Amino acid sequence: MANITAAQVKELRDLTSAGMLDCKNALKECDGDVAKAQEWLRRKGMAKADSKASRTAAEGRIGCYIHHTGKVGVMVELDCETDFVAATEEFKALLQDICLQIASMHPVYVSREEIPAEVIEKEIEGYKRNAIESGKPEQMAEKIAKGQVDKYFREMCLLDQAFVRDESVTIGDKIKQAVGKIGENIVVRRFCRMAIGDE
């Protein structure tokens, strides 16, 4: 087993903001490899987030963002379990990041579950028809349509979108990471985006 140094623990802590003991344990699990330990902590945080997803999030904050031009504005309700967490800088920073994401990427829904079934069916049929008209066999057209609909989800659903400041993570991943660190369920309840000239 690799000898874990204080410098390695500090480096991992600076990269992840995880607790000292968690960083030390991650490095032990990954034989001192900082990159692998970072991924190990990320997965642990995701698992922790999944276990908290059923808990009620009835507290939180409403955040807003107005672009410097004054032409785009966003309001978001981000919920958690306690007032204490809602008041933390980490929670507020996550809320601002989500506001910025919505202003920049214009999602329509919070998650896939919000999209009406008839909208999904219409999208699938449209993509399938286009593929068949371009000469693809029906079975292949079905696969192409499903791939296109998945792309549609990534564009239209906030939680599926790549984060504008770090495209290696989605907004859903970012929220799960925060849940892993904070220890409470966090939910985007609703949002609205207004832009000058939009109907």
LUMTIBA-641829 format. One line per field, with one value per atom (N, C-alpha, C, O): residue in three letters; chain; atom name; x, y, z. Coordinates in steps of 0.05 Angstrom, whole numbers. Example, Ala and Ser with C-alpha at 12.3 -4.5 7.8 and 13.67 -1.06 7.14 Angstrom:
BEGIN
rest c(ala, ala, ala, ala, ser, ser, ser, ser)
kette c(A, A, A, A, A, A, A, A)
atom c(N, CA, C, O, N, CA, C, O)
x c(264, 246, 264, 285, 257, 273, 258, 268)
y c(-114, -90, -66, -66, -45, -21, 1, 23)
z c(156, 156, 156, 169, 142, 143, 157, 161)
***
This chain:
BEGIN
rest c(met, met, met, met, ala, ala, ala, ala, asn, asn, asn, asn, ile, ile, ile, ile, thr, thr, thr, thr, ala, ala, ala, ala, ala, ala, ala, ala, gln, gln, gln, gln, val, val, val, val, lys, lys, lys, lys, glu, glu, glu, glu, leu, leu, leu, leu, arg, arg, arg, arg, asp, asp, asp, asp, leu, leu, leu, leu, thr, thr, thr, thr, ser, ser, ser, ser, ala, ala, ala, ala, gly, gly, gly, gly, met, met, met, met, leu, leu, leu, leu, asp, asp, asp, asp, cys, cys, cys, cys, lys, lys, lys, lys, asn, asn, asn, asn, ala, ala, ala, ala, leu, leu, leu, leu, lys, lys, lys, lys, glu, glu, glu, glu, cys, cys, cys, cys, asp, asp, asp, asp, gly, gly, gly, gly, asp, asp, asp, asp, val, val, val, val, ala, ala, ala, ala, lys, lys, lys, lys, ala, ala, ala, ala, gln, gln, gln, gln, glu, glu, glu, glu, trp, trp, trp, trp, leu, leu, leu, leu, arg, arg, arg, arg, arg, arg, arg, arg, lys, lys, lys, lys, gly, gly, gly, gly, met, met, met, met, ala, ala, ala, ala, lys, lys, lys, lys, ala, ala, ala, ala, asp, asp, asp, asp, ser, ser, ser, ser, lys, lys, lys, lys, ala, ala, ala, ala, ser, ser, ser, ser, arg, arg, arg, arg, thr, thr, thr, thr, ala, ala, ala, ala, ala, ala, ala, ala, glu, glu, glu, glu, gly, gly, gly, gly, arg, arg, arg, arg, ile, ile, ile, ile, gly, gly, gly, gly, cys, cys, cys, cys, tyr, tyr, tyr, tyr, ile, ile, ile, ile, his, his, his, his, his, his, his, his, thr, thr, thr, thr, gly, gly, gly, gly, lys, lys, lys, lys, val, val, val, val, gly, gly, gly, gly, val, val, val, val, met, met, met, met, val, val, val, val, glu, glu, glu, glu, leu, leu, leu, leu, asp, asp, asp, asp, cys, cys, cys, cys, glu, glu, glu, glu, thr, thr, thr, thr, asp, asp, asp, asp, phe, phe, phe, phe, val, val, val, val, ala, ala, ala, ala, ala, ala, ala, ala, thr, thr, thr, thr, glu, glu, glu, glu, glu, glu, glu, glu, phe, phe, phe, phe, lys, lys, lys, lys, ala, ala, ala, ala, leu, leu, leu, leu, leu, leu, leu, leu, gln, gln, gln, gln, asp, asp, asp, asp, ile, ile, ile, ile, cys, cys, cys, cys, leu, leu, leu, leu, gln, gln, gln, gln, ile, ile, ile, ile, ala, ala, ala, ala, ser, ser, ser, ser, met, met, met, met, his, his, his, his, pro, pro, pro, pro, val, val, val, val, tyr, tyr, tyr, tyr, val, val, val, val, ser, ser, ser, ser, arg, arg, arg, arg, glu, glu, glu, glu, glu, glu, glu, glu, ile, ile, ile, ile, pro, pro, pro, pro, ala, ala, ala, ala, glu, glu, glu, glu, val, val, val, val, ile, ile, ile, ile, glu, glu, glu, glu, lys, lys, lys, lys, glu, glu, glu, glu, ile, ile, ile, ile, glu, glu, glu, glu, gly, gly, gly, gly, tyr, tyr, tyr, tyr, lys, lys, lys, lys, arg, arg, arg, arg, asn, asn, asn, asn, ala, ala, ala, ala, ile, ile, ile, ile, glu, glu, glu, glu, ser, ser, ser, ser, gly, gly, gly, gly, lys, lys, lys, lys, pro, pro, pro, pro, glu, glu, glu, glu, gln, gln, gln, gln, met, met, met, met, ala, ala, ala, ala, glu, glu, glu, glu, lys, lys, lys, lys, ile, ile, ile, ile, ala, ala, ala, ala, lys, lys, lys, lys, gly, gly, gly, gly, gln, gln, gln, gln, val, val, val, val, asp, asp, asp, asp, lys, lys, lys, lys, tyr, tyr, tyr, tyr, phe, phe, phe, phe, arg, arg, arg, arg, glu, glu, glu, glu, met, met, met, met, cys, cys, cys, cys, leu, leu, leu, leu, leu, leu, leu, leu, asp, asp, asp, asp, gln, gln, gln, gln, ala, ala, ala, ala, phe, phe, phe, phe, val, val, val, val, arg, arg, arg, arg, asp, asp, asp, asp, glu, glu, glu, glu, ser, ser, ser, ser, val, val, val, val, thr, thr, thr, thr, ile, ile, ile, ile, gly, gly, gly, gly, asp, asp, asp, asp, lys, lys, lys, lys, ile, ile, ile, ile, lys, lys, lys, lys, gln, gln, gln, gln, ala, ala, ala, ala, val, val, val, val, gly, gly, gly, gly, lys, lys, lys, lys, ile, ile, ile, ile, gly, gly, gly, gly, glu, glu, glu, glu, asn, asn, asn, asn, ile, ile, ile, ile, val, val, val, val, val, val, val, val, arg, arg, arg, arg, arg, arg, arg, arg, phe, phe, phe, phe, cys, cys, cys, cys, arg, arg, arg, arg, met, met, met, met, ala, ala, ala, ala, ile, ile, ile, ile, gly, gly, gly, gly, asp, asp, asp, asp, glu, glu, glu, glu)
kette c(A, A, A, A, A, A, A, A, A, A, A, A, A, A, A, A, A, A, A, A, A, A, A, A, A, A, A, A, A, A, A, A, A, A, A, A, A, A, A, A, A, A, A, A, A, A, A, A, A, A, A, A, A, A, A, A, A, A, A, A, A, A, A, A, A, A, A, A, A, A, A, A, A, A, A, A, A, A, A, A, A, A, A, A, A, A, A, A, A, A, A, A, A, A, A, A, A, A, A, A, A, A, A, A, A, A, A, A, A, A, A, A, A, A, A, A, A, A, A, A, A, A, A, A, A, A, A, A, A, A, A, A, A, A, A, A, A, A, A, A, A, A, A, A, A, A, A, A, A, A, A, A, A, A, A, A, A, A, A, A, A, A, A, A, A, A, A, A, A, A, A, A, A, A, A, A, A, A, A, A, A, A, A, A, A, A, A, A, A, A, A, A, A, A, A, A, A, A, A, A, A, A, A, A, A, A, A, A, A, A, A, A, A, A, A, A, A, A, A, A, A, A, A, A, A, A, A, A, A, A, A, A, A, A, A, A, A, A, A, A, A, A, A, A, A, A, A, A, A, A, A, A, A, A, A, A, A, A, A, A, A, A, A, A, A, A, A, A, A, A, A, A, A, A, A, A, A, A, A, A, A, A, A, A, A, A, A, A, A, A, A, A, A, A, A, A, A, A, A, A, A, A, A, A, A, A, A, A, A, A, A, A, A, A, A, A, A, A, A, A, A, A, A, A, A, A, A, A, A, A, A, A, A, A, A, A, A, A, A, A, A, A, A, A, A, A, A, A, A, A, A, A, A, A, A, A, A, A, A, A, A, A, A, A, A, A, A, A, A, A, A, A, A, A, A, A, A, A, A, A, A, A, A, A, A, A, A, A, A, A, A, A, A, A, A, A, A, A, A, A, A, A, A, A, A, A, A, A, A, A, A, A, A, A, A, A, A, A, A, A, A, A, A, A, A, A, A, A, A, A, A, A, A, A, A, A, A, A, A, A, A, A, A, A, A, A, A, A, A, A, A, A, A, A, A, A, A, A, A, A, A, A, A, A, A, A, A, A, A, A, A, A, A, A, A, A, A, A, A, A, A, A, A, A, A, A, A, A, A, A, A, A, A, A, A, A, A, A, A, A, A, A, A, A, A, A, A, A, A, A, A, A, A, A, A, A, A, A, A, A, A, A, A, A, A, A, A, A, A, A, A, A, A, A, A, A, A, A, A, A, A, A, A, A, A, A, A, A, A, A, A, A, A, A, A, A, A, A, A, A, A, A, A, A, A, A, A, A, A, A, A, A, A, A, A, A, A, A, A, A, A, A, A, A, A, A, A, A, A, A, A, A, A, A, A, A, A, A, A, A, A, A, A, A, A, A, A, A, A, A, A, A, A, A, A, A, A, A, A, A, A, A, A, A, A, A, A, A, A, A, A, A, A, A, A, A, A, A, A, A, A, A, A, A, A, A, A, A, A, A, A, A, A, A, A, A, A, A, A, A, A, A, A, A, A, A, A, A, A, A, A, A, A, A, A, A, A, A, A, A, A, A, A, A, A, A, A, A, A, A, A, A, A, A, A, A, A, A, A, A, A, A, A, A, A, A, A, A, A, A, A, A, A, A, A, A, A, A, A, A, A, A, A, A, A, A, A, A, A, A, A, A, A, A, A, A, A, A, A, A, A, A, A, A, A, A, A, A, A, A, A, A, A, A, A, A, A, A, A, A, A, A, A, A, A, A, A, A, A, A, A, A, A, A, A, A, A, A, A, A, A, A, A, A, A, A, A, A, A, A, A, A, A, A, A, A)
atom c(N, CA, C, O, N, CA, C, O, N, CA, C, O, N, CA, C, O, N, CA, C, O, N, CA, C, O, N, CA, C, O, N, CA, C, O, N, CA, C, O, N, CA, C, O, N, CA, C, O, N, CA, C, O, N, CA, C, O, N, CA, C, O, N, CA, C, O, N, CA, C, O, N, CA, C, O, N, CA, C, O, N, CA, C, O, N, CA, C, O, N, CA, C, O, N, CA, C, O, N, CA, C, O, N, CA, C, O, N, CA, C, O, N, CA, C, O, N, CA, C, O, N, CA, C, O, N, CA, C, O, N, CA, C, O, N, CA, C, O, N, CA, C, O, N, CA, C, O, N, CA, C, O, N, CA, C, O, N, CA, C, O, N, CA, C, O, N, CA, C, O, N, CA, C, O, N, CA, C, O, N, CA, C, O, N, CA, C, O, N, CA, C, O, N, CA, C, O, N, CA, C, O, N, CA, C, O, N, CA, C, O, N, CA, C, O, N, CA, C, O, N, CA, C, O, N, CA, C, O, N, CA, C, O, N, CA, C, O, N, CA, C, O, N, CA, C, O, N, CA, C, O, N, CA, C, O, N, CA, C, O, N, CA, C, O, N, CA, C, O, N, CA, C, O, N, CA, C, O, N, CA, C, O, N, CA, C, O, N, CA, C, O, N, CA, C, O, N, CA, C, O, N, CA, C, O, N, CA, C, O, N, CA, C, O, N, CA, C, O, N, CA, C, O, N, CA, C, O, N, CA, C, O, N, CA, C, O, N, CA, C, O, N, CA, C, O, N, CA, C, O, N, CA, C, O, N, CA, C, O, N, CA, C, O, N, CA, C, O, N, CA, C, O, N, CA, C, O, N, CA, C, O, N, CA, C, O, N, CA, C, O, N, CA, C, O, N, CA, C, O, N, CA, C, O, N, CA, C, O, N, CA, C, O, N, CA, C, O, N, CA, C, O, N, CA, C, O, N, CA, C, O, N, CA, C, O, N, CA, C, O, N, CA, C, O, N, CA, C, O, N, CA, C, O, N, CA, C, O, N, CA, C, O, N, CA, C, O, N, CA, C, O, N, CA, C, O, N, CA, C, O, N, CA, C, O, N, CA, C, O, N, CA, C, O, N, CA, C, O, N, CA, C, O, N, CA, C, O, N, CA, C, O, N, CA, C, O, N, CA, C, O, N, CA, C, O, N, CA, C, O, N, CA, C, O, N, CA, C, O, N, CA, C, O, N, CA, C, O, N, CA, C, O, N, CA, C, O, N, CA, C, O, N, CA, C, O, N, CA, C, O, N, CA, C, O, N, CA, C, O, N, CA, C, O, N, CA, C, O, N, CA, C, O, N, CA, C, O, N, CA, C, O, N, CA, C, O, N, CA, C, O, N, CA, C, O, N, CA, C, O, N, CA, C, O, N, CA, C, O, N, CA, C, O, N, CA, C, O, N, CA, C, O, N, CA, C, O, N, CA, C, O, N, CA, C, O, N, CA, C, O, N, CA, C, O, N, CA, C, O, N, CA, C, O, N, CA, C, O, N, CA, C, O, N, CA, C, O, N, CA, C, O, N, CA, C, O, N, CA, C, O, N, CA, C, O, N, CA, C, O, N, CA, C, O, N, CA, C, O, N, CA, C, O, N, CA, C, O, N, CA, C, O, N, CA, C, O, N, CA, C, O, N, CA, C, O, N, CA, C, O, N, CA, C, O, N, CA, C, O, N, CA, C, O, N, CA, C, O, N, CA, C, O, N, CA, C, O, N, CA, C, O, N, CA, C, O, N, CA, C, O, N, CA, C, O, N, CA, C, O, N, CA, C, O, N, CA, C, O, N, CA, C, O, N, CA, C, O, N, CA, C, O, N, CA, C, O, N, CA, C, O, N, CA, C, O, N, CA, C, O, N, CA, C, O, N, CA, C, O, N, CA, C, O, N, CA, C, O, N, CA, C, O, N, CA, C, O, N, CA, C, O, N, CA, C, O, N, CA, C, O, N, CA, C, O, N, CA, C, O, N, CA, C, O)
x c(17, 0, 18, 37, 10, 26, 26, 6, 48, 50, 37, 47, 15, 0, 12, 14, 20, 32, 11, -10, 18, 0, -4, -25, 17, 16, -4, -19, -5, -25, -53, -71, -57, -83, -92, -115, -74, -80, -87, -106, -71, -76, -104, -119, -111, -138, -160, -181, -155, -175, -180, -202, -158, -160, -175, -190, -172, -186, -215, -231, -222, -249, -266, -291, -253, -266, -277, -294, -269, -278, -264, -243, -274, -262, -234, -229, -217, -190, -190, -175, -208, -209, -218, -208, -238, -248, -225, -222, -210, -188, -167, -156, -161, -141, -150, -135, -175, -187, -187, -181, -194, -194, -167, -163, -147, -119, -110, -95, -118, -111, -124, -111, -149, -163, -151, -152, -139, -128, -98, -86, -85, -56, -41, -20, -52, -38, -42, -30, -58, -62, -84, -107, -75, -93, -117, -140, -111, -133, -154, -178, -144, -163, -178, -202, -165, -178, -199, -220, -194, -214, -239, -262, -235, -258, -273, -297, -257, -269, -287, -309, -277, -293, -318, -340, -315, -338, -360, -383, -351, -371, -384, -408, -368, -378, -399, -420, -393, -412, -438, -460, -436, -460, -477, -501, -463, -478, -492, -515, -478, -490, -515, -535, -512, -534, -558, -580, -553, -576, -591, -615, -576, -589, -606, -623, -600, -615, -638, -654, -640, -659, -688, -704, -695, -723, -730, -753, -710, -716, -729, -723, -747, -762, -745, -730, -746, -732, -753, -764, -758, -780, -770, -785, -743, -731, -716, -717, -702, -686, -685, -691, -678, -676, -686, -686, -694, -699, -676, -669, -664, -641, -649, -668, -635, -641, -615, -595, -616, -593, -603, -622, -591, -598, -572, -552, -572, -548, -542, -559, -516, -507, -520, -521, -530, -544, -572, -585, -582, -609, -630, -654, -622, -641, -649, -668, -635, -642, -643, -624, -664, -666, -676, -692, -667, -674, -682, -669, -702, -708, -709, -721, -697, -697, -704, -694, -721, -725, -709, -714, -688, -672, -678, -674, -687, -695, -675, -661, -675, -659, -675, -699, -662, -678, -679, -698, -659, -659, -651, -638, -660, -653, -623, -611, -611, -582, -566, -549, -573, -559, -565, -548, -590, -598, -582, -578, -571, -556, -526, -512, -517, -488, -479, -494, -454, -442, -442, -446, -438, -437, -464, -465, -485, -512, -518, -529, -511, -516, -500, -510, -475, -459, -471, -471, -481, -494, -519, -523, -534, -558, -551, -564, -529, -520, -511, -516, -497, -487, -511, -511, -532, -556, -570, -580, -572, -584, -568, -580, -542, -525, -529, -531, -531, -536, -562, -563, -583, -609, -608, -620, -595, -593, -577, -585, -556, -539, -550, -549, -562, -569, -599, -606, -615, -644, -657, -670, -655, -670, -700, -708, -717, -746, -757, -777, -745, -755, -732, -709, -740, -720, -708, -684, -726, -716, -733, -753, -724, -738, -766, -784, -769, -796, -817, -841, -809, -828, -839, -859, -824, -832, -857, -857, -878, -903, -897, -881, -909, -904, -910, -896, -931, -938, -916, -912, -902, -879, -857, -845, -850, -829, -836, -820, -862, -871, -869, -861, -877, -876, -847, -842, -829, -801, -790, -777, -796, -786, -797, -782, -823, -835, -822, -817, -817, -805, -777, -771, -761, -733, -734, -718, -752, -754, -762, -751, -782, -791, -768, -765, -753, -731, -710, -700, -704, -684, -694, -678, -719, -730, -730, -723, -738, -738, -710, -707, -689, -662, -650, -627, -668, -659, -650, -640, -653, -645, -666, -690, -658, -678, -692, -682, -717, -734, -720, -722, -707, -694, -672, -670, -657, -636, -648, -638, -670, -684, -693, -692, -702, -711, -688, -691, -664, -641, -632, -625, -632, -625, -643, -635, -670, -690, -685, -687, -679, -674, -649, -649, -628, -604, -610, -600, -626, -633, -650, -647, -668, -685, -668, -672, -647, -629, -614, -611, -606, -594, -613, -606, -639, -660, -662, -665, -661, -662, -639, -642, -615, -591, -593, -580, -608, -610, -633, -631, -655, -679, -682, -697, -669, -672, -648, -626, -654, -633, -614, -589, -624, -607, -589, -569, -597, -582, -561, -543, -563, -545, -516, -513, -496, -469, -466, -476, -452, -449, -432, -411, -441, -427, -398, -382, -392, -365, -347, -323, -359, -343, -360, -376, -355, -372, -368, -382, -349, -345, -366, -368, -382, -404, -430, -431, -452, -478, -488, -475, -509, -521, -530, -528, -542, -550, -527, -529, -503, -479, -471, -464, -472, -463, -480, -470, -506, -524, -518, -517, -513, -506, -480, -478, -461, -435, -440, -429, -458, -464, -478, -473, -497, -511, -491, -493, -471, -451, -435, -428, -429, -413, -430, -422, -454, -470, -485, -489, -493, -507, -537, -550, -548, -578, -587, -572, -612, -624, -627, -634, -621, -623, -639, -633, -659, -677, -682, -688, -679, -689, -719, -728, -734, -763, -775, -793, -766, -777, -759, -743, -763, -748, -764, -782, -757, -768, -746, -728, -747, -727, -741, -759, -734, -746, -724, -703, -730, -712, -728, -750, -716, -730, -736, -718, -761, -768, -780, -792, -776, -788, -818, -828, -833, -862, -868, -891)
y c(-24, 0, 25, 26, 45, 70, 85, 85, 99, 116, 143, 157, 150, 175, 198, 197, 219, 243, 264, 265, 282, 305, 323, 334, 325, 341, 330, 345, 303, 291, 296, 301, 293, 297, 326, 331, 345, 373, 379, 393, 367, 370, 360, 374, 337, 325, 342, 346, 352, 369, 395, 404, 407, 432, 427, 444, 403, 396, 390, 396, 379, 368, 381, 379, 395, 407, 386, 392, 361, 339, 341, 355, 327, 328, 314, 297, 321, 310, 280, 266, 269, 240, 226, 205, 238, 226, 226, 207, 248, 250, 229, 216, 225, 205, 177, 161, 171, 145, 140, 118, 161, 158, 152, 135, 166, 161, 133, 120, 124, 96, 76, 57, 81, 63, 62, 42, 85, 87, 87, 97, 76, 74, 100, 100, 121, 147, 162, 183, 151, 164, 186, 179, 211, 233, 234, 239, 230, 231, 209, 214, 185, 163, 169, 163, 180, 187, 208, 207, 227, 247, 235, 242, 216, 202, 185, 183, 172, 155, 172, 164, 196, 214, 223, 226, 228, 237, 216, 222, 190, 169, 165, 159, 168, 165, 187, 181, 211, 233, 228, 234, 217, 211, 190, 192, 169, 148, 159, 152, 177, 189, 206, 206, 220, 237, 220, 227, 197, 179, 169, 167, 164, 154, 175, 169, 201, 223, 233, 251, 223, 235, 233, 249, 214, 210, 228, 230, 242, 258, 285, 296, 294, 318, 343, 348, 359, 384, 407, 414, 417, 437, 465, 483, 468, 494, 502, 488, 524, 532, 562, 578, 569, 598, 602, 584, 627, 635, 652, 672, 645, 661, 674, 666, 696, 709, 719, 723, 721, 731, 748, 741, 772, 789, 795, 804, 788, 793, 822, 839, 829, 857, 875, 899, 863, 879, 886, 904, 872, 877, 864, 870, 847, 836, 807, 797, 794, 767, 766, 775, 754, 751, 723, 711, 713, 686, 686, 700, 670, 664, 634, 620, 624, 595, 590, 604, 570, 560, 534, 514, 536, 513, 505, 521, 480, 471, 452, 438, 453, 434, 426, 432, 414, 404, 423, 422, 441, 458, 487, 492, 506, 534, 538, 555, 521, 524, 520, 536, 498, 493, 515, 523, 524, 545, 570, 586, 575, 599, 596, 616, 572, 568, 579, 581, 587, 598, 578, 585, 553, 532, 529, 526, 530, 527, 552, 549, 576, 600, 600, 609, 590, 589, 570, 576, 547, 528, 541, 538, 555, 569, 589, 591, 604, 624, 611, 620, 588, 573, 563, 564, 554, 545, 568, 565, 591, 614, 622, 627, 622, 628, 608, 615, 583, 561, 566, 564, 573, 577, 601, 601, 623, 647, 641, 650, 625, 619, 599, 602, 577, 553, 550, 532, 566, 567, 540, 532, 524, 499, 505, 528, 486, 489, 475, 484, 452, 435, 431, 434, 425, 418, 390, 387, 371, 343, 330, 340, 306, 290, 283, 282, 279, 271, 292, 285, 317, 339, 340, 352, 327, 329, 313, 289, 325, 309, 286, 289, 263, 239, 245, 235, 261, 266, 282, 280, 299, 315, 296, 298, 277, 257, 240, 236, 231, 214, 229, 218, 255, 271, 275, 273, 280, 282, 257, 258, 234, 208, 203, 195, 208, 203, 221, 212, 246, 265, 257, 257, 249, 240, 214, 211, 196, 171, 175, 163, 192, 198, 210, 202, 228, 241, 220, 221, 202, 181, 162, 155, 155, 137, 151, 139, 177, 193, 196, 200, 195, 198, 171, 169, 149, 124, 103, 82, 109, 90, 68, 74, 43, 22, 28, 43, 18, 25, 19, 36, -4, -11, 9, 17, 17, 37, 64, 79, 70, 96, 99, 120, 76, 76, 83, 99, 71, 77, 106, 119, 115, 143, 162, 182, 156, 173, 174, 195, 151, 150, 166, 180, 164, 180, 210, 226, 218, 246, 256, 279, 239, 247, 251, 269, 234, 237, 263, 277, 271, 297, 320, 340, 316, 335, 339, 362, 317, 318, 335, 352, 330, 344, 374, 390, 381, 410, 423, 446, 408, 420, 417, 433, 398, 392, 403, 396, 420, 432, 412, 415, 390, 371, 355, 344, 353, 339, 356, 345, 382, 400, 399, 397, 401, 404, 432, 452, 433, 458, 478, 470, 503, 522, 528, 535, 525, 531, 506, 508, 482, 458, 436, 423, 433, 415, 385, 368, 379, 351, 341, 317, 360, 352, 364, 386, 350, 361, 376, 374, 391, 405, 384, 388, 362, 340, 330, 325, 325, 316, 337, 330, 362, 384, 384, 388, 380, 380, 355, 357, 332, 308, 312, 303, 325, 330, 347, 342, 368, 385, 370, 374, 352, 335, 318, 315, 307, 290, 305, 295, 331, 347, 358, 357, 368, 382, 362, 367, 339, 319, 322, 309, 339, 341, 338, 343, 330, 329, 358, 376, 362, 388, 384, 366, 401, 397, 424, 444, 425, 448, 445, 428, 463, 460, 471, 459, 495, 509, 532, 541, 542, 565, 580, 569, 605, 620, 637, 647, 640, 655, 675, 667, 700, 720, 734, 740, 739, 753, 773, 767, 796, 817, 806, 795, 809, 800, 772, 764, 756, 729, 731, 750, 713, 712, 698, 694)
z c(0, 0, 0, 14, -16, -18, 8, 22, 13, 37, 30, 13, 43, 37, 52, 77, 38, 51, 56, 44, 74, 80, 56, 52, 39, 15, -5, -18, -7, -25, -15, -31, 11, 23, 18, 10, 21, 17, -12, -18, -30, -59, -67, -81, -56, -62, -50, -62, -26, -12, -28, -32, -38, -54, -80, -89, -91, -116, -113, -130, -90, -86, -64, -64, -46, -22, -3, 14, -7, 11, 37, 40, 58, 84, 84, 67, 103, 105, 106, 93, 124, 127, 102, 94, 89, 63, 42, 28, 41, 22, 28, 10, 54, 62, 54, 43, 60, 54, 24, 15, 8, -21, -32, -49, -21, -30, -23, -38, 1, 9, -10, -19, -17, -35, -63, -77, -71, -98, -99, -118, -78, -77, -82, -95, -72, -73, -100, -103, -118, -144, -141, -136, -143, -137, -157, -149, -182, -203, -198, -199, -192, -186, -160, -158, -140, -115, -119, -106, -137, -143, -155, -147, -173, -185, -165, -165, -147, -125, -107, -100, -100, -83, -98, -86, -124, -140, -140, -137, -145, -145, -118, -116, -97, -70, -65, -53, -74, -71, -86, -76, -110, -126, -112, -111, -101, -87, -63, -57, -49, -25, -33, -20, -56, -66, -73, -66, -86, -94, -69, -70, -47, -23, -9, 7, -15, -2, -20, -11, -44, -64, -55, -65, -38, -30, -6, 1, 6, 29, 21, 0, 38, 31, 32, 52, 11, 9, 10, -11, 34, 36, 44, 49, 46, 51, 26, 6, 27, 4, 0, 18, -25, -32, -60, -77, -66, -93, -102, -89, -124, -135, -160, -174, -167, -192, -205, -191, -231, -246, -268, -282, -272, -294, -309, -298, -335, -352, -352, -350, -355, -354, -375, -371, -396, -417, -408, -419, -387, -377, -395, -392, -414, -433, -427, -439, -408, -400, -370, -356, -359, -330, -323, -338, -300, -291, -262, -246, -254, -226, -222, -239, -201, -195, -166, -148, -162, -134, -131, -144, -113, -106, -78, -59, -74, -47, -35, -48, -8, 8, 32, 33, 52, 75, 99, 114, 101, 125, 117, 97, 134, 131, 133, 120, 151, 156, 130, 123, 115, 89, 69, 54, 68, 49, 52, 34, 77, 83, 78, 80, 71, 67, 40, 21, 39, 15, -8, -31, -1, -22, -35, -60, -20, -31, -49, -70, -39, -54, -80, -101, -79, -103, -124, -148, -114, -132, -145, -169, -130, -140, -162, -182, -157, -177, -203, -225, -199, -223, -239, -264, -226, -240, -254, -276, -241, -253, -279, -300, -277, -300, -323, -346, -315, -335, -351, -375, -336, -349, -367, -389, -358, -374, -400, -421, -398, -421, -440, -464, -429, -445, -450, -465, -438, -444, -443, -463, -421, -419, -417, -410, -424, -423, -399, -386, -392, -370, -349, -356, -325, -304, -311, -311, -316, -320, -342, -351, -350, -371, -362, -378, -336, -326, -330, -331, -334, -339, -367, -373, -386, -414, -419, -413, -430, -435, -455, -474, -450, -467, -496, -513, -501, -529, -544, -568, -528, -540, -548, -570, -530, -536, -560, -578, -560, -583, -609, -630, -608, -633, -642, -666, -623, -631, -643, -664, -630, -641, -669, -687, -672, -699, -720, -743, -713, -732, -740, -764, -721, -727, -743, -761, -736, -750, -779, -797, -783, -810, -827, -850, -815, -830, -838, -860, -819, -825, -847, -865, -846, -867, -894, -915, -894, -919, -931, -955, -913, -923, -932, -939, -931, -942, -921, -929, -896, -875, -871, -873, -866, -860, -834, -817, -831, -809, -782, -763, -779, -754, -746, -723, -767, -762, -756, -739, -770, -765, -736, -725, -725, -697, -678, -660, -683, -667, -670, -650, -694, -700, -685, -673, -686, -673, -643, -630, -631, -602, -594, -574, -611, -607, -608, -592, -628, -631, -608, -599, -598, -575, -550, -534, -547, -525, -526, -506, -550, -555, -548, -536, -556, -549, -519, -510, -504, -475, -464, -446, -475, -465, -471, -457, -491, -498, -482, -473, -478, -467, -437, -424, -425, -396, -380, -385, -361, -345, -333, -336, -321, -307, -326, -318, -352, -371, -386, -399, -382, -397, -385, -361, -403, -394, -381, -392, -358, -344, -361, -371, -363, -381, -372, -389, -347, -337, -336, -332, -340, -340, -354, -341, -380, -396, -390, -401, -372, -365, -345, -340, -334, -315, -324, -336, -319, -324, -299, -278, -302, -279, -259, -235, -268, -250, -234, -210, -247, -233, -212, -190, -220, -202, -177, -155, -180, -157, -140, -115, -152, -137, -121, -99, -134, -120, -95, -74, -98, -76, -54, -30, -61, -42, -26, -2, -41, -28, -7, 14, -14, 5, 28, 51, 21, 41, 59, 82, 47, 63, 64, 81, 47, 45, 17, -2, 13, -13, -24, -9, -49, -62, -88, -104, -92, -115, -129, -115, -155, -170, -173, -187, -160, -159, -185, -197, -192, -216, -224, -208, -248, -257, -278, -290, -282, -305, -317, -303, -343, -357, -375, -390, -373, -391, -407, -397, -432, -450, -466, -475, -470, -486, -514, -527, -522, -549, -550, -569, -527, -526, -523, -510, -534, -530, -504, -497)
***
